[in-house]
């Protein structure tokens, strides 16, 4: 399975959060997006394990 292409850039993440009053750096946005990706993968794995 090929990894999904990332559609939300760190720069866009900074912009979106700033619109809602949260200021972060691009470096922090990279960390945040990596964390969200890992959590998403774990959630999917967990859901699939429950279904088996």
N, CA, C and O atoms as a CHARMM CRD file, in Angstrom:
* protein
*
  208
    1    1 UNK  N      0.83700  -1.17600   0.00000 PROA 1      0.00000
    2    1 UNK  CA     0.00000   0.00000   0.00000 PROA 1      0.00000
    3    1 UNK  C      0.88500   1.24300   0.00000 PROA 1      0.00000
    4    1 UNK  O      1.81000   1.36500   0.80300 PROA 1      0.00000
    5    2 UNK  N      0.59100   2.13400  -0.88900 PROA 2      0.00000
    6    2 UNK  CA     1.36600   3.37600  -0.96500 PROA 2      0.00000
    7    2 UNK  C      0.86800   4.36500   0.07800 PROA 2      0.00000
    8    2 UNK  O     -0.32800   4.41800   0.36500 PROA 2      0.00000
    9    3 UNK  N      1.79600   5.16400   0.65600 PROA 3      0.00000
   10    3 UNK  CA     1.35300   6.16600   1.62200 PROA 3      0.00000
   11    3 UNK  C      0.48700   7.22400   0.93400 PROA 3      0.00000
   12    3 UNK  O      0.68100   7.54800  -0.23800 PROA 3      0.00000
   13    4 UNK  N     -0.46100   7.74600   1.68900 PROA 4      0.00000
   14    4 UNK  CA    -1.31800   8.79300   1.14600 PROA 4      0.00000
   15    4 UNK  C     -0.53400  10.07500   0.95500 PROA 4      0.00000
   16    4 UNK  O      0.40200  10.36700   1.69900 PROA 4      0.00000
   17    5 UNK  N     -0.92900  10.83500  -0.05100 PROA 5      0.00000
   18    5 UNK  CA    -0.29900  12.13000  -0.24200 PROA 5      0.00000
   19    5 UNK  C     -0.86400  13.10400   0.77700 PROA 5      0.00000
   20    5 UNK  O     -2.07100  13.13600   1.02100 PROA 5      0.00000
   21    6 UNK  N      0.01000  13.88800   1.36300 PROA 6      0.00000
   22    6 UNK  CA    -0.42600  14.86600   2.34400 PROA 6      0.00000
   23    6 UNK  C     -1.04500  16.05400   1.61600 PROA 6      0.00000
   24    6 UNK  O     -0.44200  16.61400   0.70000 PROA 6      0.00000
   25    7 UNK  N     -2.23400  16.42700   2.02400 PROA 7      0.00000
   26    7 UNK  CA    -2.93600  17.51400   1.37000 PROA 7      0.00000
   27    7 UNK  C     -2.90300  18.79700   2.18400 PROA 7      0.00000
   28    7 UNK  O     -3.16800  19.87800   1.65800 PROA 7      0.00000
   29    8 UNK  N     -2.58100  18.68200   3.45500 PROA 8      0.00000
   30    8 UNK  CA    -2.54100  19.84300   4.32700 PROA 8      0.00000
   31    8 UNK  C     -1.08200  20.14300   4.64500 PROA 8      0.00000
   32    8 UNK  O     -0.40800  19.36400   5.31900 PROA 8      0.00000
   33    9 UNK  N     -0.60900  21.27000   4.16000 PROA 9      0.00000
   34    9 UNK  CA     0.78700  21.63800   4.38100 PROA 9      0.00000
   35    9 UNK  C      0.96500  22.26700   5.75900 PROA 9      0.00000
   36    9 UNK  O      0.00200  22.76000   6.34600 PROA 9      0.00000
   37   10 UNK  N      2.17900  22.25200   6.27200 PROA 10     0.00000
   38   10 UNK  CA     2.43200  22.93200   7.54300 PROA 10     0.00000
   39   10 UNK  C      2.09200  24.42500   7.46700 PROA 10     0.00000
   40   10 UNK  O      1.57400  25.00100   8.42400 PROA 10     0.00000
   41   11 UNK  N      2.38300  25.03100   6.34200 PROA 11     0.00000
   42   11 UNK  CA     2.09400  26.45300   6.18300 PROA 11     0.00000
   43   11 UNK  C      0.59400  26.72100   6.25800 PROA 11     0.00000
   44   11 UNK  O      0.16200  27.68500   6.88900 PROA 11     0.00000
   45   12 UNK  N     -0.19400  25.86800   5.61400 PROA 12     0.00000
   46   12 UNK  CA    -1.65200  26.02800   5.65200 PROA 12     0.00000
   47   12 UNK  C     -2.17600  25.75500   7.06100 PROA 12     0.00000
   48   12 UNK  O     -3.12500  26.40100   7.50800 PROA 12     0.00000
   49   13 UNK  N     -1.56900  24.81500   7.74900 PROA 13     0.00000
   50   13 UNK  CA    -1.95700  24.52400   9.13200 PROA 13     0.00000
   51   13 UNK  C     -1.75100  25.74600  10.01100 PROA 13     0.00000
   52   13 UNK  O     -2.60500  26.07500  10.83300 PROA 13     0.00000
   53   14 UNK  N     -0.61800  26.42100   9.84000 PROA 14     0.00000
   54   14 UNK  CA    -0.33400  27.64700  10.59600 PROA 14     0.00000
   55   14 UNK  C     -1.41500  28.68100  10.31400 PROA 14     0.00000
   56   14 UNK  O     -1.90600  29.33000  11.23700 PROA 14     0.00000
   57   15 UNK  N     -1.78800  28.84100   9.05300 PROA 15     0.00000
   58   15 UNK  CA    -2.81200  29.81800   8.67200 PROA 15     0.00000
   59   15 UNK  C     -4.16700  29.49200   9.29900 PROA 15     0.00000
   60   15 UNK  O     -4.83100  30.36800   9.85200 PROA 15     0.00000
   61   16 UNK  N     -4.56600  28.23200   9.20700 PROA 16     0.00000
   62   16 UNK  CA    -5.87300  27.82200   9.74700 PROA 16     0.00000
   63   16 UNK  C     -5.93000  28.05800  11.24600 PROA 16     0.00000
   64   16 UNK  O     -6.90600  28.60700  11.75700 PROA 16     0.00000
   65   17 UNK  N     -4.88600  27.64500  11.95000 PROA 17     0.00000
   66   17 UNK  CA    -4.87600  27.82500  13.39900 PROA 17     0.00000
   67   17 UNK  C     -4.84000  29.29900  13.77700 PROA 17     0.00000
   68   17 UNK  O     -5.47000  29.70000  14.75500 PROA 17     0.00000
   69   18 UNK  N     -4.11200  30.11000  13.01500 PROA 18     0.00000
   70   18 UNK  CA    -4.04900  31.54400  13.29600 PROA 18     0.00000
   71   18 UNK  C     -5.42700  32.19400  13.14700 PROA 18     0.00000
   72   18 UNK  O     -5.77000  33.10800  13.89600 PROA 18     0.00000
   73   19 UNK  N     -6.20400  31.72300  12.18900 PROA 19     0.00000
   74   19 UNK  CA    -7.56300  32.24100  12.00500 PROA 19     0.00000
   75   19 UNK  C     -8.43100  31.99600  13.23000 PROA 19     0.00000
   76   19 UNK  O     -9.40700  32.70900  13.46400 PROA 19     0.00000
   77   20 UNK  N     -8.06900  30.98300  14.00900 PROA 20     0.00000
   78   20 UNK  CA    -8.83100  30.63500  15.20100 PROA 20     0.00000
   79   20 UNK  C     -8.11700  31.04800  16.48500 PROA 20     0.00000
   80   20 UNK  O     -8.49300  30.61700  17.57600 PROA 20     0.00000
   81   21 UNK  N     -7.09100  31.88100  16.35200 PROA 21     0.00000
   82   21 UNK  CA    -6.42700  32.44400  17.51600 PROA 21     0.00000
   83   21 UNK  C     -5.29300  31.63300  18.09800 PROA 21     0.00000
   84   21 UNK  O     -4.79300  31.96300  19.17300 PROA 21     0.00000
   85   22 UNK  N     -4.87400  30.57900  17.41700 PROA 22     0.00000
   86   22 UNK  CA    -3.75900  29.76300  17.90600 PROA 22     0.00000
   87   22 UNK  C     -2.54900  30.00800  17.02200 PROA 22     0.00000
   88   22 UNK  O     -2.58300  29.75200  15.81800 PROA 22     0.00000
   89   23 UNK  N     -1.49600  30.49900  17.62000 PROA 23     0.00000
   90   23 UNK  CA    -0.28600  30.82800  16.87600 PROA 23     0.00000
   91   23 UNK  C      0.75800  29.74400  17.11000 PROA 23     0.00000
   92   23 UNK  O      1.15400  29.48100  18.24600 PROA 23     0.00000
   93   24 UNK  N      1.19900  29.11700  16.01700 PROA 24     0.00000
   94   24 UNK  CA     2.27300  28.12900  16.08200 PROA 24     0.00000
   95   24 UNK  C      3.24100  28.39900  14.94000 PROA 24     0.00000
   96   24 UNK  O      2.91400  29.09900  13.98200 PROA 24     0.00000
   97   25 UNK  N      4.43400  27.83500  15.05600 PROA 25     0.00000
   98   25 UNK  CA     5.43700  27.97600  13.99900 PROA 25     0.00000
   99   25 UNK  C      5.23700  26.85700  12.97100 PROA 25     0.00000
  100   25 UNK  O      4.51200  25.89200  13.20900 PROA 25     0.00000
  101   26 UNK  N      5.89500  27.01500  11.83600 PROA 26     0.00000
  102   26 UNK  CA     5.84000  25.97700  10.80700 PROA 26     0.00000
  103   26 UNK  C      6.43400  24.68100  11.34800 PROA 26     0.00000
  104   26 UNK  O      5.93000  23.59700  11.05300 PROA 26     0.00000
  105   27 UNK  N      7.49200  24.78300  12.13100 PROA 27     0.00000
  106   27 UNK  CA     8.11600  23.59600  12.71400 PROA 27     0.00000
  107   27 UNK  C      7.14300  22.87500  13.65100 PROA 27     0.00000
  108   27 UNK  O      7.07500  21.64600  13.65300 PROA 27     0.00000
  109   28 UNK  N      6.39700  23.63700  14.43900 PROA 28     0.00000
  110   28 UNK  CA     5.40500  23.02900  15.32400 PROA 28     0.00000
  111   28 UNK  C      4.27300  22.39800  14.51700 PROA 28     0.00000
  112   28 UNK  O      3.73200  21.36100  14.90100 PROA 28     0.00000
  113   29 UNK  N      3.92000  23.02700  13.40400 PROA 29     0.00000
  114   29 UNK  CA     2.87500  22.47900  12.53900 PROA 29     0.00000
  115   29 UNK  C      3.30100  21.13800  11.95500 PROA 29     0.00000
  116   29 UNK  O      2.48100  20.22800  11.82900 PROA 29     0.00000
  117   30 UNK  N      4.57400  21.00900  11.59900 PROA 30     0.00000
  118   30 UNK  CA     5.08600  19.73200  11.08600 PROA 30     0.00000
  119   30 UNK  C      4.90700  18.64900  12.14400 PROA 30     0.00000
  120   30 UNK  O      4.42700  17.55600  11.84500 PROA 30     0.00000
  121   31 UNK  N      5.28900  18.95100  13.36700 PROA 31     0.00000
  122   31 UNK  CA     5.15000  17.99100  14.46800 PROA 31     0.00000
  123   31 UNK  C      3.68400  17.64100  14.69100 PROA 31     0.00000
  124   31 UNK  O      3.34400  16.47400  14.88400 PROA 31     0.00000
  125   32 UNK  N      2.82100  18.64200  14.66500 PROA 32     0.00000
  126   32 UNK  CA     1.39100  18.42400  14.85200 PROA 32     0.00000
  127   32 UNK  C      0.81300  17.52100  13.76400 PROA 32     0.00000
  128   32 UNK  O      0.06200  16.59300  14.06500 PROA 32     0.00000
  129   33 UNK  N      1.15500  17.78300  12.51500 PROA 33     0.00000
  130   33 UNK  CA     0.64300  16.96700  11.41300 PROA 33     0.00000
  131   33 UNK  C      1.15800  15.53300  11.48000 PROA 33     0.00000
  132   33 UNK  O      0.41800  14.59600  11.17800 PROA 33     0.00000
  133   34 UNK  N      2.41600  15.35300  11.87100 PROA 34     0.00000
  134   34 UNK  CA     2.96000  14.00500  12.03100 PROA 34     0.00000
  135   34 UNK  C      2.21500  13.25300  13.13400 PROA 34     0.00000
  136   34 UNK  O      1.90700  12.06900  12.99400 PROA 34     0.00000
  137   35 UNK  N      1.93000  13.95700  14.23200 PROA 35     0.00000
  138   35 UNK  CA     1.19500  13.34700  15.33900 PROA 35     0.00000
  139   35 UNK  C     -0.21100  12.94000  14.90400 PROA 35     0.00000
  140   35 UNK  O     -0.66200  11.83500  15.20400 PROA 35     0.00000
  141   36 UNK  N     -0.89500  13.82700  14.20200 PROA 36     0.00000
  142   36 UNK  CA    -2.25300  13.52600  13.74300 PROA 36     0.00000
  143   36 UNK  C     -2.24100  12.33100  12.79100 PROA 36     0.00000
  144   36 UNK  O     -3.13200  11.48400  12.84500 PROA 36     0.00000
  145   37 UNK  N     -1.24300  12.26400  11.92700 PROA 37     0.00000
  146   37 UNK  CA    -1.14300  11.13200  11.00100 PROA 37     0.00000
  147   37 UNK  C     -0.95400   9.81600  11.77000 PROA 37     0.00000
  148   37 UNK  O     -1.60100   8.81500  11.46400 PROA 37     0.00000
  149   38 UNK  N     -0.06200   9.82900  12.77000 PROA 38     0.00000
  150   38 UNK  CA     0.17600   8.62000  13.56900 PROA 38     0.00000
  151   38 UNK  C     -1.07600   8.20600  14.32600 PROA 38     0.00000
  152   38 UNK  O     -1.40300   7.02100  14.38100 PROA 38     0.00000
  153   39 UNK  N     -1.77900   9.17200  14.90900 PROA 39     0.00000
  154   39 UNK  CA    -2.99600   8.86200  15.64700 PROA 39     0.00000
  155   39 UNK  C     -4.07000   8.29600  14.71700 PROA 39     0.00000
  156   39 UNK  O     -4.80200   7.38100  15.09500 PROA 39     0.00000
  157   40 UNK  N     -4.16100   8.83400  13.52200 PROA 40     0.00000
  158   40 UNK  CA    -5.12100   8.31600  12.55200 PROA 40     0.00000
  159   40 UNK  C     -4.83200   6.88000  12.17900 PROA 40     0.00000
  160   40 UNK  O     -5.74600   6.06100  12.08400 PROA 40     0.00000
  161   41 UNK  N     -3.57100   6.57400  11.96900 PROA 41     0.00000
  162   41 UNK  CA    -3.18200   5.19800  11.63000 PROA 41     0.00000
  163   41 UNK  C     -3.49400   4.24800  12.78400 PROA 41     0.00000
  164   41 UNK  O     -3.99100   3.14300  12.56800 PROA 41     0.00000
  165   42 UNK  N     -3.19900   4.68300  14.01100 PROA 42     0.00000
  166   42 UNK  CA    -3.49400   3.85200  15.17500 PROA 42     0.00000
  167   42 UNK  C     -4.99800   3.61400  15.31900 PROA 42     0.00000
  168   42 UNK  O     -5.42400   2.50700  15.64700 PROA 42     0.00000
  169   43 UNK  N     -5.79100   4.63700  15.07800 PROA 43     0.00000
  170   43 UNK  CA    -7.24500   4.50600  15.18700 PROA 43     0.00000
  171   43 UNK  C     -7.77700   3.52000  14.15700 PROA 43     0.00000
  172   43 UNK  O     -8.65400   2.71200  14.46300 PROA 43     0.00000
  173   44 UNK  N     -7.25500   3.58200  12.95000 PROA 44     0.00000
  174   44 UNK  CA    -7.69000   2.65600  11.90000 PROA 44     0.00000
  175   44 UNK  C     -7.27700   1.23100  12.24600 PROA 44     0.00000
  176   44 UNK  O     -8.07500   0.30400  12.11000 PROA 44     0.00000
  177   45 UNK  N     -6.03200   1.04900  12.69500 PROA 45     0.00000
  178   45 UNK  CA    -5.57400  -0.28400  13.08800 PROA 45     0.00000
  179   45 UNK  C     -6.43800  -0.84800  14.21300 PROA 45     0.00000
  180   45 UNK  O     -6.81000  -2.02200  14.19400 PROA 45     0.00000
  181   46 UNK  N     -6.75200  -0.00900  15.18600 PROA 46     0.00000
  182   46 UNK  CA    -7.58000  -0.43500  16.30800 PROA 46     0.00000
  183   46 UNK  C     -8.97400  -0.84300  15.83000 PROA 46     0.00000
  184   46 UNK  O     -9.49700  -1.87800  16.24200 PROA 46     0.00000
  185   47 UNK  N     -9.56100  -0.04100  14.97400 PROA 47     0.00000
  186   47 UNK  CA   -10.89000  -0.35000  14.44800 PROA 47     0.00000
  187   47 UNK  C    -10.88100  -1.65400  13.67100 PROA 47     0.00000
  188   47 UNK  O    -11.81000  -2.45400  13.78600 PROA 47     0.00000
  189   48 UNK  N     -9.85000  -1.87300  12.88900 PROA 48     0.00000
  190   48 UNK  CA    -9.75900  -3.10900  12.11200 PROA 48     0.00000
  191   48 UNK  C     -9.56200  -4.32500  13.02000 PROA 48     0.00000
  192   48 UNK  O    -10.09600  -5.40000  12.74600 PROA 48     0.00000
  193   49 UNK  N     -8.79400  -4.15100  14.10300 PROA 49     0.00000
  194   49 UNK  CA    -8.59700  -5.24700  15.05200 PROA 49     0.00000
  195   49 UNK  C     -9.90100  -5.62700  15.73700 PROA 49     0.00000
  196   49 UNK  O    -10.14800  -6.80700  15.98600 PROA 49     0.00000
  197   50 UNK  N    -10.73100  -4.64900  16.04300 PROA 50     0.00000
  198   50 UNK  CA   -12.01900  -4.91000  16.68900 PROA 50     0.00000
  199   50 UNK  C    -12.93600  -5.68700  15.75400 PROA 50     0.00000
  200   50 UNK  O    -13.70500  -6.54000  16.19900 PROA 50     0.00000
  201   51 UNK  N    -12.85500  -5.39500  14.46300 PROA 51     0.00000
  202   51 UNK  CA   -13.72500  -6.04200  13.48500 PROA 51     0.00000
  203   51 UNK  C    -13.33100  -7.49200  13.22200 PROA 51     0.00000
  204   51 UNK  O    -14.12300  -8.24900  12.66100 PROA 51     0.00000
  205   52 UNK  N    -12.15300  -7.88300  13.60500 PROA 52     0.00000
  206   52 UNK  CA   -11.68200  -9.25600  13.31700 PROA 52     0.00000
  207   52 UNK  C    -12.12500 -10.23000  14.34700 PROA 52     0.00000
  208   52 UNK  O    -11.81300 -11.41700  14.24900 PROA 52     0.00000
